[in-house]
Amino acid sequence: MPKTKATLEEAVRIGAKRQVTIPHRISKALGIRKGDHMLVRLVGSRVEMVPVSLIPKDQLWYWTPEWHHMEREADEDIARGDIKGFDSVQELLKELKS
């Protein structure tokens, strides 16, 4: 596997529970803080740690391809001006019932 040149590099020690402390310079460069999540993966004989954002289960619907397709359609409708505005909820309900 080809080796890539590291931007920052520091040696760390594995703790009693196989914990690794990310050196301050590296965590600062990545913008990671206490409580953030990391994806840890084995690539050949290397361990990679990648900062990730976890999505709460009750918000997963937003990240589906179907929802994003509908979002794009709505954006296109708005760009074309193919929308209606209402001054009140009553006007909206009247339009929906017609």
C-alpha positions in Angstrom: 0.0 0.0 0.0 1.5 3.4 -1.0 2.4 5.6 1.9 1.2 9.2 2.0 3.1 12.0 3.7 1.6 13.1 6.9 0.7 16.8 7.5 1.0 16.3 11.2 2.4 13.3 13.0 2.8 12.4 16.7 3.3 9.2 18.5 0.6 8.2 21.1 0.4 5.4 23.7 -2.4 2.9 23.9 -4.1 3.2 27.3 -5.3 0.4 29.6 -8.7 0.2 27.9 -7.1 0.5 24.4 -7.9 4.2 24.5 -5.9 6.6 22.3 -5.6 10.3 23.1 -5.6 12.4 20.0 -2.8 15.0 20.3 -3.9 18.6 20.8 -2.3 19.9 17.5 -4.1 17.3 15.5 -7.5 17.7 17.2 -7.2 21.4 16.8 -6.4 21.1 13.1 -9.4 18.9 12.6 -11.7 21.0 14.8 -12.7 18.1 17.0 -13.8 18.5 20.6 -14.8 16.5 23.6 -17.9 14.5 22.8 -17.4 14.5 19.0 -17.6 11.1 17.2 -15.0 9.4 15.1 -15.3 6.6 12.6 -12.5 4.1 13.2 -11.7 1.7 10.4 -9.1 -0.9 9.6 -7.5 -0.3 6.2 -4.9 -3.0 5.5 -2.6 -2.9 8.5 -3.5 0.8 9.3 -6.1 2.2 11.6 -7.9 5.3 10.3 -9.9 7.7 12.5 -12.3 10.1 10.6 -14.4 12.7 12.3 -18.1 12.1 11.7 -21.5 13.6 12.6 -24.1 11.2 13.8 -27.7 11.8 12.8 -30.4 11.2 15.4 -32.8 8.3 14.4 -35.8 10.6 14.5 -34.1 12.8 11.8 -33.0 10.1 9.4 -36.0 10.7 7.2 -34.5 14.0 6.1 -31.4 12.3 4.7 -33.2 9.8 2.4 -32.8 10.1 -1.4 -36.6 10.4 -1.7 -36.8 13.4 0.6 -33.9 15.1 -1.1 -35.6 14.5 -4.5 -38.7 16.3 -3.1 -36.5 19.1 -1.7 -35.0 19.7 -5.2 -38.4 19.7 -6.8 -39.6 22.3 -4.3 -36.4 24.4 -4.9 -37.2 24.3 -8.7 -40.8 25.3 -8.1 -39.6 28.3 -6.0 -37.0 29.3 -8.6 -39.7 29.2 -11.4 -42.1 31.3 -9.2 -44.6 28.4 -9.2 -45.8 29.0 -5.7 -48.7 30.7 -4.0 -48.7 32.9 -0.9 -51.6 33.3 1.6 -52.3 36.1 4.0 -54.1 33.8 6.4 -54.6 30.2 7.3 -58.2 30.6 6.3 -57.2 31.6 2.8 -54.9 28.5 2.6 -57.7 26.2 3.8 -60.2 27.7 1.3 -57.7 27.1 -1.5 -57.1 23.5 -0.4 -60.8 22.8 -0.3 -61.4 24.1 -3.8 
